[in-house]
Amino acid sequence: MTLEAIQALDRSDPLAAKREEFVIPEGLVYLDGNSLGLLPRAVPGHLEKVVQQQWGHDLIRSWNLHGWVELPLQVGAKIARLIGAEADEVVAADSTSVNLFKVLLAALRLRPNRRIIVSDIDNFPTDLYIAQGVSRLLGGYELRFVQKDQIEAALDQQTAVLMLTEVDYRTGYLYDMARLTRLAHEKGALVIWDLAHSAGAFPVHLNQHRVDFAVGCGYKYLNGGPGAPAFLFVARQHQRAAFPFLSGWMGHQAPFAFVPEYVAAEDIRRLTVGTPSVLSMSALDAALEVFANVDMEVVRQKSLQLTGLFIELMEPLAARYGFELVTPTLHTRRGSQVSYRHPQGYPVMQALISQGVVGDFRAPDIVRFGFAPLYLRFVDVWYAVNRLEQVMRQDLWKDPRFSQRAKVT
Ligand SMILES: Cc1ncc(COP(=O)(O)O)c(C=O)c1O
């Protein structure tokens, strides 16, 4: 595709104006919104108000006056719209890892006679680690962590929970949520989906697919900022039965009654634990406003066009310099990222970043490019491939400083 044709795509992009709602450093092509989303322009002003007026001036009164206490539900409701849930089925709280711990314990309790947790061996490690911790805590569970093509066969009448991340963080492989949820249910198991790489990237249909539980991140495609609160979803049918084993006062039926005995709230609040982190919750709350008038189907169309264009433009480069595409080309199986395996992936990515194109690296040998449709242009894709071509043609990656491993890759 020619540069002129690519520029024409930007001119007819229905999401083009959204880019203006983000802070984008001059000259930077940011292909890491799947790890940490850009800063929405509305956030600094809102935080300034929350800090100066609400915290600085109104102080403790702000819990009621400015609705601090409602923030987890308010933010949850905004996220619910993006993931096919009802407003009162989602709450923002804690981190994805902690939320997974909470919903996994709740789900296992709903299947007391079953002892198997099924997951993908390539699932994001925190998901597998949480399952290991839960299994140690409870004792007597089998963790059936298998390859993707073995998942269906791994489900049986003893499976308590199927626990998957919808988009593989390394390869960008997109699971068939409808099919796997149905197969798990046919065996009598419950499902938990991790939406870390889904929420805000494309439409998710939790209720349409009758999903039981879900968790996800606030700092990736939702642009809530570093360490933003995560979210969790509990289908309405499970809400009264999902026991909150991390039974903190914020999940109590009446937190301000200060009674000694724990009684869980009847709604989704029961899965919150302690005082919400108001500042980061406020940042996420303001960040989510960029989605207010956005049709997620349009976001999906653009995402597929962006990733498709990247794969197409990369083809000659991949062949010449040994980049092996590990992301499915099939639209129905592709999330919003594109990844390649390359033996020198780490220094190649560092060299590319030094050229103003930011992606990231995932061990052992994956270079990863995330495509956030709200702020990326088609010319950015063209530019990124051009820069990578330069990095390879001029051997820029061979500079020893690019091989020094940083703590965060
Ligand atoms: C699939 C998935 N789950 C969870 C996490 C992180 O969880 P936490 O927010 O608890 O650090 C990530 C982070 O990249 C992820 O990719």
The ligand as an SDF file (V2000), in Angstrom:
LIG
                    3D

 16 16  0  0  0  0  0  0  0  0999 V2000
   -3.4260  -10.7920   31.1080 C   0  0  0  0  0  0  0  0  0  0  0  0
   -2.8970   -9.9690   32.2360 C   0  0  0  0  0  0  0  0  0  0  0  0
   -3.4020  -10.1260   33.4710 N   0  0  0  0  0  0  0  0  0  0  0  0
   -2.9390   -9.3900   34.5030 C   0  0  0  0  0  0  0  0  0  0  0  0
   -1.9250   -8.4610   34.3200 C   0  0  0  0  0  0  0  0  0  0  0  0
   -1.3610   -7.6470   35.4470 C   0  0  0  0  0  0  0  0  0  0  0  0
   -2.0440   -7.7030   36.6040 O   0  0  0  0  0  0  0  0  0  0  0  0
   -1.8340   -6.5830   37.7220 P   0  0  0  0  0  0  0  0  0  0  0  0
   -2.6190   -5.3830   37.2680 O   0  0  0  0  0  0  0  0  0  0  0  0
   -2.3230   -7.1820   38.9470 O   0  0  0  0  0  0  0  0  0  0  0  0
   -0.3790   -6.2420   37.7540 O   0  0  0  0  0  0  0  0  0  0  0  0
   -1.3770   -8.2640   33.0530 C   0  0  0  0  0  0  0  0  0  0  0  0
   -0.3160   -7.2720   32.8670 C   0  0  0  0  0  0  0  0  0  0  0  0
    0.2090   -7.0250   31.8340 O   0  0  0  0  0  0  0  0  0  0  0  0
   -1.8760   -9.0410   31.9870 C   0  0  0  0  0  0  0  0  0  0  0  0
   -1.3660   -8.9020   30.7690 O   0  0  0  0  0  0  0  0  0  0  0  0
  1  2  1  0
  2  3  1  0
  2 15  2  0
  3  4  2  0
  4  5  1  0
  5  6  1  0
  5 12  2  0
  6  7  1  0
  7  8  1  0
  8  9  2  0
  8 10  1  0
  8 11  1  0
 12 13  1  0
 12 15  1  0
 13 14  2  0
 15 16  1  0
M  END
$$$$
